Amino acid sequence: MVIGAHTVTKKDYFAHSGHGKQQDSRQLLKDHLEAVAKCAEKSAAKFGAGDFGYAAGLLHDIGKYSEKFQRKLAGENVRVDHSTAGAEVAAQRFGPMGHLIAYVAAGHHAGLANGSGTGDPTPLTCRLSKEYINGLPSYGNWQAEIGPLLPAALAPPPLKPHPVPQIGKERRGFCTALFVRMLFSALIDADRLDTEGFYLASENKTSLRGGWEPDILDRLKKRLDAHLADFGKPATDINAARAEILARARAMAAEPPGLFSLTVPTGGGKTLSSLAFALEHMIAHELHRIIYVIPFTSIIEQTASVFRGVFGADLAHNVIEHHSAYREPTENDAAGTDPQDAAARARLATENWDAPIVVTTAVQFFESLFSNRPGQCRKLHNIAKSVVILDEAQTLPLNLLRPCVAALDELARNYGTSVVICTATQPALLAHRKDRSEGFRGGFAGVREIAHKPEKLYERLRRVTVKTPVKLTDDELAERLRALDRVLCIVGTRAHARELFQKLKDALGTHHLSALMCPAHRSEKLKEIKAALTDGPCRVVATTVVEAGVDIDFPAVCRIMAGLDSIAQAAGRCNREGRRSAQESIVQLFEIEGRKPIPELRKFEQAARSIMRDAGHVADLLSPGAIEAYFRELYWSQEVGREDKLDAHGIARGENHVLNRDDILIPFADIARDFRMIETGMEPVIVPYDGEARKLIEELRDTDRVRDIARKLQPYAVNVPKGTFMELRRLGRIEPVHPHRFGDDRFLRLTPEGKDNLYHDDIGFDWSDPAFRKAESGIM
């Protein structure tokens, strides 16, 4: 096809048809393209690619200039590919730089495709082939209206390579792929916003977008300052240390944007100190938002609640939380809501993260960065020029660690983002150490530590003594626990926790905690435990769920052997408030005869054992030196010959990427398929735990406020393995809440019979079927 060879007719072309499909209720195509171009230009300008955004916005819908598409808008039942036209023009007009826009234009509905080969969506080379192009309807009338607006040429995007030449060479494909996703995000958000403005203006949905007060950052800072005024009170050693950490964080906020670390022992106040740093850093450098990335869904609402409590009810709507407990938000979730409803504004902000403070999960954050889907990618451009706080950075999955590190490095290097690696056990992710010895390949360079002298801070806040593991039987462990009045015992699986609890349940003050209890149940149990800790015996048998942000303080902790990072989390529940000396606050490690660690965790335990054999570290297994040695050992063990298990799919190395003068071929669909942070399939089951849960289930049957009710039901959901889930369905122990409305798989609840037989007040879910036991044996 020769572009522009078609006859240009004098007529109006439309982008969208309104209600009734009358011409006076249609949106002119030229108006839509110009509006999207300007909006995408503004978004892409944050990372120096405004001209790319503008060109992508102008070209993305030029296929709608075909007569066939106009007939479709008029009501004719025809299918039209209107996305490939913009890709073709971009590739022909701008050469290799145009290929970057071609991916974006071709994928703005179906998603970013592979550059070549096979896959769904159709690979770009197939879409741009002569045979495919010849099958498209003529769209040449775009030239008259849009042609004069296109830039004459596009300069290469201003992307800085990694400073290590070899890594920079490896990362060219990775770097280019992230740029395309960022550009894709700018286009998708602009397209959706303009389309929404046309279709839903009468429903006031557009008025709920953004609308954040011009002085909101100053107001949030004043509210945070007021909350932190008493941060160092009462005058204890720990509170004095917390106040000093906070003061240092505020002072470091003046540093230029880039890479930071915040290494603070558990209980040192790192959550609020990191928030204070981020808010002042954002104001000082005119950044746009704070994105707080948390590893566990179980504590995301807790953290968001802390932030909302800091800012007060009138400013709480500036904090949004976004995770995938039930589903991605859809464009219809807030339709018809009160335009003054702050909750509706927050729900809409989850679509593109247009809010001052976003609290999200590591799964949501990283899978979006590597996605090819329009809905997931839409928010990416709003990560540029932001402050990203990565909490508990050591929890990133090993098989995807290198791509995660590369993405964070790219955000800091090329997108104006400040990244804060925030944890008590800092992973060894630096490109090299101070002595210039080999560090993490492709790791971070130029990281600035926010805390002052973390080694001395650790010594000052040291509250426990970790004892090397002893070998026990389950019966011997139970007897040890009986001998202690107040003790927390953490084991590796839910099945083990239940079995150990059964051995102890006759002892006064024995409790159980695991993810087989719904969050509302766990919250009630934690209240009981805290009360028991003050005035009676209290023995708790738990899984690692107790290590995820649970504010609880035991004089003694027993922890099954694990990696040092997990041991440190367990230690954070011992002498948390520093009421006792470190010498009398014991974290005793143990092994159980006949029980092996689940395969996924064995590598962490092996690395910890290696450190325990080093006499220089065994005296204090949680010291910064021991933790660094542990992570270096762990990461080294994952590089075997040419195999790199820290980049299991070759994503960071840019495998199967082709970048040369003629072609830019990137396997976007394959990368999105391979980058999955959670591989074990789990399904949520709603538990009618109490009267509130039963009331919400009934409301879900009858209300249009589906998302509101679904969010309120999250504290009553338990995730179970898919095999168990299917077996429960087969036995009729779970049922759809409303199959005629939601289908058979959207919201499922325990039946009354299932609740009576399978869910118990002391341990939550318990099903004696062997298939259930086998399925849960590897789940913590």
matplotlib code that plots the C-alpha trace (Angstrom):
import matplotlib.pyplot as plt

x = [0.0, 1.3, 0.4, -1.6, -2.4, -6.1, -8.5, -9.2, -12.9, -14.5, -16.4, -16.4, -14.6, -15.5, -13.7, -16.6, -20.3, -22.5, -25.8, -28.2, -25.3, -26.5, -23.9, -24.4, -23.5, -20.3, -16.7, -14.7, -11.7, -9.3, -10.4, -9.8, -6.4, -5.2, -6.5, -4.8, -1.6, -1.4, -2.1, 0.3, 2.9, 2.6, 2.9, 5.8, 7.6, 8.3, 10.9, 12.1, 9.9, 7.2, 7.6, 7.1, 4.0, 2.6, 3.3, 1.8, -1.3, -1.8, -1.3, -2.9, -6.4, -5.8, -7.2, -10.6, -10.3, -11.4, -15.0, -15.5, -14.8, -17.2, -19.9, -19.2, -19.8, -23.0, -24.3, -23.1, -22.0, -18.5, -15.1, -12.3, -8.6, -8.1, -4.8, -2.4, -2.6, -0.9, 1.8, 2.4, 2.7, 5.0, 7.4, 7.5, 7.7, 10.2, 12.3, 13.7, 12.3, 9.0, 9.1, 8.8, 5.6, 4.4, 4.3, 2.3, -0.2, -0.7, -1.2, -3.4, -6.4, -5.0, -1.7, 2.0, 2.8, 6.1, 8.2, 8.4, 7.6, 4.3, 2.0, -1.1, -1.5, -0.3, 3.4, 4.3, 6.3, 3.2, 1.0, 3.4, 3.9, 2.8, 0.1, -1.5, -1.3, -3.0, -5.9, -6.6, -9.4, -8.1, -7.5, -5.6, -7.8, -5.7, -3.1, -5.3, -6.2, -3.3, -0.4, 0.6, 0.7, 3.2, 6.8, 9.3, 11.6, 12.1, 15.5, 16.5, 15.1, 17.5, 18.3, 21.5, 23.1, 24.3, 27.9, 29.4, 30.0, 29.2, 26.0, 25.1, 25.4, 23.3, 20.7, 20.0, 17.0, 15.8, 16.1, 14.3, 11.5, 10.8, 10.8, 8.2, 6.0, 6.3, 5.3, 2.5, 1.3, 1.3, -0.8, -3.2, -4.0, -4.4, -6.7, -8.8, -9.1, -10.3, -12.7, -14.0, -14.5, -16.6, -18.8, -19.1, -19.1, -22.8, -22.2, -19.6, -17.0, -14.4, -14.9, -13.7, -10.4, -7.4, -8.7, -6.0, -5.7, -2.9, -1.3, -2.0, 1.7, 2.2, -1.0, 0.1, 3.5, 2.1, -0.2, 2.7, 4.9, 2.2, 1.9, 5.7, 6.1, 6.1, 8.0, 10.8, 8.5, 8.5, 12.2, 13.6, 16.7, 14.6, 12.5, 15.6, 17.0, 13.7, 13.8, 17.4, 16.5, 13.6, 15.8, 18.4, 15.7, 14.4, 17.9, 18.7, 15.5, 17.5, 19.7, 19.2, 16.8, 18.3, 18.9, 18.7, 18.7, 17.2, 18.6, 16.8, 16.3, 12.8, 11.1, 13.2, 10.3, 11.3, 7.8, 7.1, 10.7, 10.6, 7.3, 8.8, 11.8, 9.6, 7.2, 10.0, 12.0, 9.0, 8.4, 12.1, 12.5, 8.9, 8.2, 4.7, 3.8, 4.9, 4.5, 4.9, 5.5, 4.8, 5.6, 2.5, -1.2, -1.9, -0.3, -1.1, -4.4, -2.6, 0.1, -2.5, -4.5, -1.4, -0.9, -4.6, -4.5, -1.5, -3.2, -6.7, -10.1, -10.3, -7.0, -7.2, -8.6, -5.1, -3.9, -5.0, -4.3, -4.1, -3.7, -5.4, -7.3, -10.3, -9.8, -8.5, -10.7, -12.9, -14.1, -17.6, -16.8, -17.5, -20.2, -23.2, -21.5, -21.8, -19.2, -18.3, -17.5, -13.8, -13.9, -15.0, -12.1, -9.7, -11.1, -10.6, -7.1, -6.1, -6.5, -3.6, -2.2, -3.1, -2.9, -0.3, 0.3, -0.2, 0.2, 0.5, 2.0, 5.3, 3.3, 1.2, 4.1, 6.6, 4.2, 2.8, 6.4, 6.7, 3.2, 2.0, -1.7, -3.2, -5.0, -1.9, 0.5, -1.8, -0.3, 3.4, 4.1, 3.0, 5.9, 8.2, 9.2, 7.9, 9.4, 9.2, 9.7, 10.4, 9.6, 11.2, 13.3, 14.9, 11.5, 11.8, 11.7, 15.1, 14.2, 13.2, 15.6, 17.9, 14.9, 13.5, 16.8, 17.3, 13.8, 14.5, 17.8, 16.2, 13.5, 16.2, 18.5, 16.1, 12.7, 13.5, 12.4, 13.9, 14.0, 14.4, 15.4, 13.9, 14.5, 16.1, 18.1, 19.6, 20.1, 23.6, 22.5, 25.3, 27.3, 30.5, 31.5, 33.7, 36.8, 35.8, 35.5, 33.0, 29.4, 26.0, 26.3, 24.3, 23.4, 23.0, 25.7, 25.7, 23.2, 23.0, 22.2, 19.6, 20.3, 23.5, 26.0, 23.7, 26.3, 26.3, 22.5, 22.1, 24.3, 22.3, 19.0, 20.0, 17.4, 17.8, 20.4, 19.9, 20.9, 22.1, 19.6, 19.0, 17.5, 14.2, 11.2, 7.8, 7.1, 10.3, 9.5, 6.0, 7.5, 9.9, 7.0, 5.0, 7.9, 7.7, 4.9, 5.2, 6.7, 6.1, 6.9, 7.1, 7.1, 7.3, 3.9, 0.3, 0.0, 2.9, 1.4, -1.9, -0.3, 1.9, -1.0, -3.0, -0.2, -0.4, -4.0, -4.8, -2.2, -3.7, -3.1, -2.2, -3.1, -2.7, -2.1, -1.9, -3.2, -5.9, -7.6, -9.3, -7.7, -10.7, -10.3, -6.5, -7.2, -9.5, -6.9, -4.2, -6.2, -6.6, -2.9, -1.9, -4.2, -2.8, 0.7, 0.0, -1.6, -1.2, 0.4, 0.6, 2.0, 1.5, 2.1, 2.2, 3.3, 5.3, 2.1, 3.0, 6.3, 4.5, 4.0, 2.5, 3.2, 3.6, 6.3, 7.3, 10.2, 11.2, 10.8, 11.4, 11.9, 12.3, 15.5, 15.3, 17.2, 18.7, 16.2, 13.3, 15.1, 15.4, 11.7, 11.0, 13.4, 11.4, 8.6, 11.0, 11.7, 10.3, 10.0, 13.4, 12.1, 14.6, 18.3, 19.4, 21.1, 17.9, 15.7, 16.4, 15.5, 16.1, 16.4, 15.4, 15.2, 12.5, 13.6, 11.9, 10.8, 12.5, 12.1, 9.9, 12.0, 11.4, 13.0, 15.9, 18.3, 17.7, 18.4, 21.5, 22.9, 22.2, 23.9, 27.0, 27.1, 26.7, 29.9, 31.8, 33.1, 33.2, 29.5, 28.1, 28.3, 25.7, 23.8, 21.8, 24.7, 24.9, 28.1, 26.5, 23.4, 25.5, 27.6, 24.3, 22.9, 26.1, 26.2, 22.6, 23.0, 26.3, 24.7, 22.1, 24.8, 26.0, 28.2, 26.3, 23.0, 21.7, 18.8, 18.4, 17.2, 15.5, 13.9, 16.7, 14.6, 17.3, 19.8, 17.5, 17.4, 15.6, 15.7, 17.0, 18.1, 19.9, 19.6, 16.7, 14.8, 13.7, 12.2, 11.2, 9.1, 6.7, 4.0, 6.6, 8.1, 4.7, 3.9, 7.2, 7.3, 5.1, 6.0, 3.4, 3.4, 1.4, -2.3, -4.5, -8.3, -10.1, -13.0, -15.2, -15.8, -19.1, -17.0, -19.4, -22.6, -20.8, -19.5, -22.9, -24.5, -21.9, -22.5, -26.2, -25.5, -23.2, -26.2, -28.4, -26.3, -24.8, -21.8, -19.9, -16.4, -17.2, -18.6, -15.8, -13.3, -15.1, -15.2, -11.4, -10.9, -13.2, -11.4, -9.0, -6.8, -6.6, -4.7, -6.6, -6.7, -8.3, -10.6, -11.9, -12.3, -14.3, -16.5, -17.0, -18.1, -20.5, -18.7, -18.3, -20.8, -21.1, -22.6, -24.8, -24.1, -26.8, -25.2, -21.5, -21.0, -19.7, -16.2, -16.2, -17.3, -17.4, -18.3, -18.2, -21.7, -23.2, -22.4, -18.8, -18.5, -19.7, -17.4, -14.3, -13.8, -13.0, -12.6, -9.2, -7.4, -9.6, -9.7, -9.2, -10.1, -9.0, -9.1, -5.5, -5.7, -6.2, -3.3, -1.0, -2.0, -1.4, 1.8, 3.9, 1.9, 2.9]
y = [0.0, 3.5, 5.8, 8.9, 7.4, 7.3, 10.1, 12.5, 13.3, 16.3, 14.7, 14.4, 11.4, 10.3, 8.5, 7.4, 7.3, 8.6, 7.4, 6.8, 7.1, 10.5, 12.7, 15.4, 12.9, 11.7, 12.7, 14.0, 11.8, 14.8, 16.2, 12.8, 12.4, 15.8, 15.6, 12.2, 13.5, 16.4, 14.4, 11.6, 14.3, 15.7, 12.3, 11.2, 14.5, 13.3, 10.9, 13.1, 11.6, 14.1, 14.0, 10.2, 10.6, 13.3, 11.2, 8.1, 9.9, 11.3, 8.0, 5.4, 5.7, 6.8, 3.5, 5.0, 7.1, 4.1, 4.1, 0.6, 1.9, 4.8, 2.4, 0.4, 3.6, 4.1, 0.7, -1.7, -5.1, -5.3, -6.0, -3.5, -3.5, 0.2, -0.2, -1.4, 1.7, 3.9, 1.3, 1.2, 4.9, 5.2, 2.5, 4.1, 7.7, 7.4, 4.3, 2.5, 5.1, 4.6, 0.9, 1.9, 3.8, 0.9, -1.5, 1.1, 1.9, -1.7, -2.8, -0.1, -2.5, -6.0, -5.4, -5.2, -8.0, -10.0, -8.3, -11.5, -15.2, -16.3, -15.4, -13.6, -10.7, -11.1, -10.3, -6.9, -8.2, -10.0, -6.9, -4.9, -7.5, -6.6, -9.3, -8.1, -4.4, -5.1, -6.6, -3.4, -1.0, 2.2, 5.0, 7.5, 10.5, 10.7, 12.7, 15.8, 16.2, 14.7, 14.6, 18.2, 17.8, 15.0, 15.9, 15.6, 13.2, 11.6, 11.7, 8.6, 8.6, 10.0, 6.8, 6.5, 3.1, 1.2, 2.5, -0.9, -1.3, -5.0, -4.6, -1.6, -3.7, -6.5, -4.1, -2.4, -4.6, -4.4, -0.6, -0.3, -2.6, -0.5, 2.6, 1.2, 0.1, 3.7, 5.2, 2.6, 3.7, 7.4, 6.6, 4.2, 6.6, 9.5, 7.5, 6.2, 9.6, 11.3, 8.5, 8.5, 12.3, 11.9, 8.9, 9.6, 13.4, 13.4, 10.9, 13.2, 10.5, 12.7, 15.2, 12.6, 12.2, 13.8, 16.9, 16.8, 20.2, 22.4, 22.7, 19.1, 18.2, 21.1, 20.1, 16.5, 17.5, 19.7, 16.9, 14.4, 16.9, 17.3, 13.5, 13.1, 15.9, 13.3, 10.6, 10.4, 10.3, 8.9, 9.2, 5.7, 4.5, 3.1, 6.2, 8.4, 6.2, 6.5, 10.3, 10.4, 8.1, 10.4, 13.6, 12.0, 10.9, 14.5, 15.9, 13.4, 14.5, 17.4, 15.0, 14.8, 12.1, 8.7, 5.5, 5.3, 2.7, 2.9, 0.2, 0.2, -2.7, -3.8, -1.5, 1.5, 3.4, 2.9, 3.1, 6.7, 7.8, 6.6, 8.4, 11.6, 11.3, 10.7, 13.5, 16.1, 14.7, 14.9, 18.6, 19.5, 18.1, 18.7, 15.0, 13.8, 11.0, 8.5, 4.8, 2.5, -1.1, -3.8, -7.5, -9.0, -8.3, -9.2, -5.9, -3.5, -2.3, -2.0, 0.3, 2.4, 2.6, 3.9, 6.6, 7.6, 7.8, 10.2, 12.5, 12.5, 11.8, 14.9, 14.1, 10.3, 10.1, 11.2, 7.7, 4.9, 1.3, -1.0, -4.8, -7.8, -9.4, -9.8, -8.1, -5.2, -2.1, -1.6, 1.5, 1.0, 0.6, 4.2, 5.0, 6.7, 7.5, 10.9, 13.2, 14.3, 10.8, 10.7, 6.9, 6.9, 9.2, 6.8, 3.9, 5.6, 6.6, 2.9, 2.7, 5.1, 5.9, 9.5, 10.2, 11.7, 8.5, 5.0, 1.9, -1.3, -4.8, -5.9, -8.2, -5.4, -3.0, -5.4, -7.4, -4.1, -3.0, -6.2, -6.5, -6.1, -5.5, -2.0, -2.1, -3.1, -0.8, 2.3, 3.5, 3.1, 6.7, 7.9, 6.0, 8.4, 11.4, 9.7, 8.3, 4.5, 3.0, -0.7, -2.2, -5.5, -5.6, -8.9, -10.7, -10.3, -13.7, -15.1, -16.3, -12.7, -10.8, -9.5, -8.2, -6.5, -4.8, -3.8, -2.2, -0.2, 0.9, 2.0, 4.0, 5.9, 6.3, 7.3, 8.2, 10.7, 8.3, 8.1, 4.5, 3.7, 0.2, -0.1, -3.0, -4.2, -6.9, -5.1, -7.5, -7.4, -5.7, -3.2, -3.4, -3.5, -3.0, -0.3, -2.3, -2.5, -6.3, -8.0, -7.4, -8.1, -8.3, -5.5, -4.2, -0.7, 2.0, 5.2, 4.2, 6.7, 5.3, 7.4, 6.0, 7.2, 4.3, 1.3, -0.9, 1.3, 1.7, -2.1, -2.4, 0.4, -1.3, -4.9, -6.5, -10.3, -13.1, -15.8, -19.3, -21.8, -24.6, -27.6, -30.9, -31.9, -34.1, -32.5, -33.9, -32.5, -29.1, -29.2, -29.9, -27.0, -24.7, -26.0, -25.0, -21.4, -19.0, -16.6, -17.8, -17.5, -20.6, -20.1, -23.2, -23.5, -24.8, -24.5, -28.3, -28.3, -25.4, -27.2, -30.4, -28.7, -26.7, -29.9, -31.2, -28.0, -27.0, -28.4, -26.0, -22.8, -19.8, -21.6, -19.9, -20.6, -18.2, -19.1, -18.0, -20.7, -18.2, -15.3, -11.8, -10.8, -14.0, -13.4, -9.8, -11.1, -13.7, -11.1, -9.0, -12.1, -12.8, -9.2, -9.3, -12.7, -11.3, -8.7, -10.9, -14.6, -17.5, -17.1, -19.7, -19.0, -21.5, -19.7, -19.8, -17.0, -15.0, -13.6, -12.1, -9.9, -6.5, -8.0, -5.7, -8.1, -8.5, -11.8, -12.4, -15.6, -16.9, -20.3, -20.4, -23.4, -23.2, -20.8, -18.1, -15.3, -12.8, -14.9, -15.3, -11.6, -11.1, -13.6, -11.8, -8.7, -10.2, -10.7, -7.9, -5.6, -2.6, -3.2, -3.8, -6.5, -7.0, -8.7, -11.4, -12.5, -12.2, -15.5, -16.5, -20.2, -21.9, -25.5, -28.4, -31.2, -34.7, -36.1, -32.8, -31.2, -27.6, -27.2, -27.2, -23.5, -22.5, -24.9, -22.6, -19.9, -22.3, -23.6, -20.1, -19.5, -22.7, -21.6, -18.4, -20.3, -22.2, -19.0, -18.3, -14.6, -14.4, -17.1, -14.8, -12.5, -13.9, -10.8, -8.3, -6.2, -8.1, -11.5, -10.4, -9.1, -12.3, -14.4, -12.6, -12.8, -16.5, -16.9, -15.0, -16.7, -20.1, -19.2, -18.7, -22.1, -22.0, -20.2, -20.7, -17.7, -18.6, -15.0, -14.3, -17.6, -16.4, -14.2, -11.0, -8.7, -10.0, -9.2, -12.7, -12.9, -9.1, -7.9, -4.2, -3.1, -0.4, -2.1, -4.0, -3.6, -6.9, -7.4, -10.3, -8.3, -11.0, -13.7, -11.5, -10.8, -14.5, -15.4, -12.6, -14.0, -13.3, -15.7, -19.0, -21.2, -20.8, -19.9, -19.2, -17.0, -18.5, -16.2, -17.3, -16.3, -15.8, -13.4, -11.4, -8.7, -11.2, -12.7, -9.3, -8.3, -11.6, -10.8, -7.2, -8.6, -10.5, -7.4, -4.3, -2.5, -1.5, -4.6, -3.3, -1.6, -4.8, -6.9, -4.8, -5.1, -8.8, -9.1, -9.6, -12.6, -14.4, -17.4, -18.3, -22.1, -24.1, -24.7, -28.4, -28.0, -25.3, -27.7, -30.5, -28.3, -27.4, -31.0, -31.8, -28.9, -27.2, -23.9, -22.3, -19.2, -16.2, -15.3, -17.5, -15.9, -12.5, -13.1, -16.5, -19.6, -18.4, -14.8, -14.9, -18.2, -18.7, -21.6, -23.1, -23.3, -27.0, -26.2, -23.5, -25.8, -28.7, -27.1, -23.8, -23.7, -20.9, -22.1, -22.9, -21.7, -24.1, -27.7, -30.5, -34.0, -35.2, -36.4, -34.5, -31.3, -32.1, -32.8, -29.7, -27.4, -29.0, -26.6, -23.5, -21.2]
z = [0.0, -0.9, 1.9, 0.7, -2.7, -1.9, -2.8, 0.0, 0.2, 1.9, 4.8, 8.5, 10.1, 13.6, 16.3, 18.5, 18.2, 21.0, 22.2, 19.2, 16.7, 15.5, 13.9, 16.5, 19.2, 17.6, 18.4, 15.4, 14.7, 14.3, 17.7, 19.4, 17.8, 18.7, 22.3, 22.8, 21.2, 23.5, 26.6, 25.7, 24.9, 28.4, 30.0, 27.9, 28.4, 32.0, 30.6, 27.7, 25.0, 24.5, 20.7, 20.7, 22.8, 20.5, 17.3, 18.9, 19.9, 16.4, 14.7, 16.9, 15.4, 11.8, 10.7, 11.6, 8.5, 6.5, 5.0, 6.5, 10.1, 9.5, 8.5, 11.6, 13.7, 11.8, 13.0, 10.4, 11.8, 10.5, 12.0, 11.2, 12.2, 12.9, 14.9, 12.2, 10.1, 12.6, 13.0, 9.3, 9.0, 12.0, 10.6, 7.2, 8.3, 11.1, 10.4, 13.4, 15.9, 14.2, 15.1, 18.8, 18.0, 15.8, 18.7, 20.7, 18.0, 16.9, 20.5, 22.0, 22.2, 22.0, 23.9, 23.0, 20.6, 20.0, 17.4, 15.3, 15.5, 16.8, 19.7, 20.6, 19.8, 16.2, 16.0, 14.7, 11.7, 10.6, 11.0, 8.9, 6.2, 2.7, 2.7, 5.9, 4.9, 1.6, 3.4, 5.3, 4.2, 2.7, 5.2, 3.1, 4.2, 7.4, 5.4, 5.0, 8.6, 10.5, 8.1, 8.6, 12.4, 12.5, 13.4, 10.5, 12.5, 15.9, 17.7, 19.6, 23.2, 25.8, 27.6, 29.6, 29.6, 32.7, 33.5, 33.2, 29.4, 29.3, 31.3, 29.2, 26.1, 27.6, 28.7, 25.4, 24.6, 28.2, 28.2, 24.9, 26.0, 29.1, 27.1, 24.8, 27.7, 29.2, 25.8, 25.6, 29.0, 28.0, 24.9, 26.7, 29.5, 27.1, 24.9, 27.8, 29.4, 26.2, 25.3, 28.8, 28.6, 25.5, 26.7, 30.4, 30.7, 31.5, 34.3, 36.0, 36.0, 34.4, 37.2, 39.6, 37.9, 39.5, 41.1, 43.8, 45.6, 44.3, 47.7, 48.8, 49.3, 51.7, 53.5, 53.8, 55.0, 57.8, 58.9, 59.0, 60.8, 63.5, 63.8, 64.2, 66.7, 69.5, 67.6, 70.2, 73.2, 75.8, 76.3, 75.9, 74.0, 71.2, 70.8, 70.8, 68.0, 66.1, 66.4, 65.1, 62.1, 61.3, 61.5, 59.2, 56.7, 56.6, 56.1, 53.3, 51.4, 49.9, 48.0, 44.3, 43.0, 42.4, 44.3, 48.1, 50.8, 54.3, 56.5, 59.8, 62.3, 62.9, 65.3, 64.3, 62.7, 59.1, 57.7, 58.9, 58.4, 54.8, 54.3, 55.8, 53.5, 50.4, 51.0, 51.6, 48.7, 46.5, 47.4, 47.1, 43.6, 42.2, 41.9, 41.4, 43.9, 46.4, 45.5, 48.5, 47.4, 49.9, 49.5, 51.2, 50.4, 54.1, 55.3, 52.5, 54.1, 57.4, 55.9, 54.0, 57.2, 59.1, 56.4, 56.5, 60.2, 60.0, 57.5, 59.1, 57.7, 55.6, 53.7, 53.8, 50.2, 49.0, 49.9, 47.5, 47.7, 44.7, 44.8, 43.1, 45.9, 43.6, 40.3, 38.3, 38.5, 35.4, 33.7, 35.0, 38.7, 39.6, 37.0, 38.5, 41.8, 43.6, 42.1, 45.6, 46.6, 47.5, 47.6, 43.9, 43.0, 44.7, 42.9, 39.6, 40.6, 40.8, 37.0, 36.3, 39.8, 39.6, 43.3, 45.7, 47.6, 46.2, 48.4, 46.3, 46.3, 44.7, 42.5, 41.1, 40.7, 39.0, 36.9, 35.6, 34.6, 32.5, 31.3, 27.7, 28.6, 28.2, 31.6, 33.6, 31.6, 31.8, 35.1, 34.2, 33.0, 36.5, 38.0, 36.2, 38.4, 41.5, 44.8, 44.9, 48.3, 48.1, 51.5, 52.5, 49.4, 50.4, 49.6, 45.8, 44.1, 43.3, 39.8, 38.8, 40.9, 38.1, 36.0, 39.1, 39.9, 36.3, 36.2, 39.4, 38.0, 34.8, 36.6, 38.6, 35.6, 32.8, 34.3, 37.0, 39.8, 43.2, 44.5, 48.2, 49.1, 52.5, 54.9, 58.1, 56.2, 53.2, 50.3, 48.6, 45.4, 44.9, 41.7, 43.9, 47.5, 49.0, 48.4, 44.7, 44.8, 42.6, 43.7, 42.2, 38.4, 36.9, 40.4, 41.8, 41.6, 43.5, 46.2, 49.1, 52.6, 54.4, 57.9, 59.6, 60.0, 59.9, 61.6, 64.7, 64.5, 64.5, 67.6, 69.3, 68.6, 69.0, 71.1, 70.8, 70.7, 68.1, 69.0, 66.4, 65.6, 67.9, 66.6, 68.2, 67.6, 67.5, 71.0, 72.3, 70.8, 72.3, 75.8, 75.4, 74.6, 77.5, 79.8, 78.7, 79.9, 77.0, 73.7, 70.0, 67.8, 64.0, 61.7, 58.0, 56.8, 57.8, 58.3, 60.8, 62.7, 63.0, 64.2, 66.7, 68.0, 68.5, 70.8, 72.9, 72.8, 76.3, 77.8, 79.1, 76.9, 73.7, 70.4, 66.7, 63.7, 60.0, 56.6, 57.0, 59.2, 57.4, 58.2, 60.3, 62.4, 62.7, 63.9, 66.6, 67.6, 67.8, 70.2, 72.4, 72.2, 73.1, 76.1, 77.2, 77.0, 79.6, 82.3, 81.7, 79.9, 76.1, 73.8, 70.1, 67.3, 63.9, 60.3, 58.8, 58.5, 61.9, 60.5, 58.0, 59.8, 63.0, 65.9, 68.7, 71.4, 73.0, 75.5, 73.6, 70.0, 68.6, 64.8, 62.5, 60.6, 57.6, 55.7, 57.7, 56.3, 57.6, 61.0, 61.2, 60.6, 63.4, 65.7, 65.1, 67.2, 70.2, 72.7, 70.1, 72.5, 74.1, 77.6, 78.2, 77.4, 74.2, 76.3, 77.9, 74.8, 73.0, 69.4, 69.4, 66.0, 65.7, 63.2, 63.4, 62.8, 59.7, 58.4, 55.4, 54.2, 51.2, 48.1, 47.3, 50.6, 50.7, 49.0, 51.6, 54.5, 52.8, 52.5, 56.2, 57.2, 55.2, 57.2, 60.5, 59.7, 59.6, 63.1, 62.4, 62.0, 64.2, 67.3, 65.8, 62.9, 62.3, 62.1, 58.9, 58.0, 58.4, 56.4, 53.6, 53.5, 53.5, 50.5, 48.6, 49.3, 48.3, 45.0, 44.1, 44.6, 41.9, 39.2, 38.0, 35.0, 32.2, 34.0, 35.9, 38.1, 39.1, 35.6, 34.8, 31.6, 30.3, 30.6, 32.0, 29.5, 26.7, 25.3, 21.9, 21.5, 18.1, 17.9, 14.7, 12.1, 10.3, 13.1, 16.7, 17.6, 21.3, 22.5, 24.7, 24.9, 25.9, 28.6, 30.1, 30.1, 31.8, 34.4, 37.1, 40.7, 42.0, 40.2, 42.6, 41.8, 44.7, 44.8, 47.4, 49.3, 51.3, 54.9, 56.6, 59.7, 61.6, 61.2, 59.3, 56.7, 56.3, 55.9, 53.2, 51.3, 51.2, 50.0, 47.3, 46.0, 45.7, 45.3, 42.4, 44.6, 43.7, 44.1, 47.4, 48.9, 47.4, 49.2, 52.5, 52.1, 51.7, 55.5, 55.2, 52.4, 52.7, 49.7, 49.1, 46.5, 43.2, 43.8, 47.2, 45.7, 43.0, 45.5, 47.8, 44.9, 43.9, 47.5, 47.5, 50.5, 48.6, 46.3, 44.1, 45.9, 42.9, 39.9, 37.7, 38.2, 38.6, 37.0, 38.7, 39.5, 40.6, 44.3, 46.1, 49.8, 52.2, 52.4, 55.9, 56.0, 55.0, 57.7, 60.4, 59.4, 57.8, 59.6, 63.3, 65.8, 66.9, 63.6, 60.8, 57.8, 58.6, 56.2, 57.0, 53.4, 52.4, 49.1, 51.0, 53.4, 50.4, 48.6, 51.6, 52.7, 50.7, 51.6, 54.5]

ax = plt.figure().add_subplot(projection="3d")
ax.plot(x, y, z, "-o")
ax.set_aspect("equal")
plt.show()
